[in-house]
């Protein structure tokens, strides 16, 4: 059985927020994979419903670094 190489870091409420966060992580050399239900992405690109949820995955070996980056990202308001 193949072991997953990516781990779920966070679920965000919109594609816009996820894209911003992805750019933020990539600027720190952390690879990112985003997953969103295709229906939510195409029909409701920004929503607070379950269709708008975007899952952010990072490599397991970068998880701790990404978790710290997430805390900084969320506290920049």
DAUR-V12558 format. One record per helix or strand of 2 or more residues. SS is the DSSP state (h for helix, s for strand). FROM is the first residue (numbers start at 1). TO is the last residue. Records with the same first field share a line. If there is no record, write none. Layout:
# DAUR-V12558
SS=FROM-TO + FROM-TO
This chain:
# DAUR-V12558
s=6-12 + 32-35 + 54-59
h=15-26 + 38-43 + 50-52 + 60-74
